[in-house]
Amino acid sequence: INPESLNVSELALDENGRLNRSEIHALLGAFNALELESFEELNNFTDLSFVYEKVVETEFVEKLFESDWLHLSISRLFTNESLLNALASLASRYAEAYTNVEYEFVASDLDFTQDAYGLFEMNAELEELLIKPAAIKDLLSAGLRIDWLNVDFGDLNGILDLLQEEGADGIRNIEYMLETDAIVAILDKVLNLETDPIGIRSYYTLVLNEFLPQLGINALAELEVTEELITFRDVVDENGILDVAHIVAILDAFALVDLNQGFTADTVFDFLNVDENNNGVEDYEDIFASNIVLSLLTNILNEEAVLDFADTFLTNFIGRIILLEDLDFEVAPIIDVLGQIVDENGNFDYMDVRRVFTTLEHLGVESFGDFGNIGLDALYVLVETDEDGTDGLRFVAETKIVRHMLDAVLKQENLIPWGLEFASDRIAGIDLTSIDFTFDGYDDVDGVLSADHLYEFLLAGAAIDI
């Protein structure tokens, strides 16, 4: 910081070049606005809840910024090129130290004077941008909303509970904090990977590729992802600024999980048919309420490196199954299916997957351990159920992920010949290998096994069960 930047502005001087009395009045007015009953109350400023009360319920900040000298000095801190360059250099060093990835932040990355952020306004007399006092007050209020000095940062669930709590104003802490323009601006810089205002997406990609091999999973050692993996969609508002509702939705989703116990294979079942947060929406839907989550999930299912990894993993897994050792099975078409199940916005269609869980519920499956209880009469059970005015088999046939998966499996070039040979070897006196059969004639206009034909196949299976 240049010493000259701390010089008293002409705005704060009278006609004789001396400090204007209004400056003294502003500072005294700010002190009086604190409404302290005694000097002993100054000791209470170590209590963040006390400070929060004074910032929110008094005019301390407003009175303080009546000082032209103070207002201009603080504003110039945010536009001081030397200071911003120094902070950017410091950020670069810390980033490399913590991630082992070299990256150079520049002064413009720390520039928050853009109109879209709404933090500054032009002073016509000075022809200079001045920070809005309300922006400072809001930032202080947001930062002091929670007594961080008494928070156990090792208790993730406890922190989430604090963010979810409502204040005396009836607003949840997280929503109150994310209504602050300054916090929105910071989050836009570091998390807006749709418009990517400071080009940080490339840095995050490098960090991911540095971090993945360190997980200790051999198969991930050579996995290298691209920027497409973390390119978000539909996460900004009409001004191109990150819509913090997607951040709130992520925190709300995490609040539904006991992070101290972690995730298990059955965690997803815990979100079905429950509304733990009483927001009128099933918890399963809450998990996908953020377009950040949906973008990441959709991108993962279409990331070439991830698909190659999954292909290798499943191919090796199938190769260890003795029963299938003679089957030349292509895993790639099946893996690709997950990336094809999208909604009208091009995101992974999680509600189509929800239909699978609905079907499992009809079969009495409420955990992965229940799959062994599915009997040979499963198709008959489903044909006798009703879901949204249709029987369970029609419901299954119209579930995209089921149709697409079956299509990918049944159209394996070697599957039917292998199956016929497998059956012939086990049925004495019968040779089925000469049968020429294909599923290509049962496609819909998109070249996928049609819902009507699948329904007919399922009905035939149910009839056999009967």
ABEGO torsion letter per residue (X at the ends): XBAAAABBBAAABBAAGBBBAAAAAAAAAAAAAAGBABAAAAAAAABAAAAAAAAAABAAAAAAAABAAAAAAAAAAAABAAAAAAAAAAAAAAAAAAAGBBBBBBAAAABAABAAAGABBBBAAAGBBBBBAAAAAAAAAAAAABBAAABBAABAAAAAAAAABBBAAGBBAAAAAAABAAAAAAAAAAABAAAGAAGAAAAAAAAAAAAAAAAGBAAAAABBBBAAAABBBGABBAAGBBBAAAAAAAAAAAAABBAAAEBBAAAAAAABGBBAAGAGBBAAAAAAABAAAAAAAAAAAABAAAAAAAAAAAAAAAAABAAAAABBBBAAAAAAAAAABBBAAGBBBAAAAAAAAAAAAAAGBABAAAAAABBAAAAAAAAABBBGGBBAAAAAAABAAAAAAAAAAAABAAAAAAAAAAAAAABBGBBAAABBBBAAAABBAAGBBBAAAAAAAAAAAAAAAX
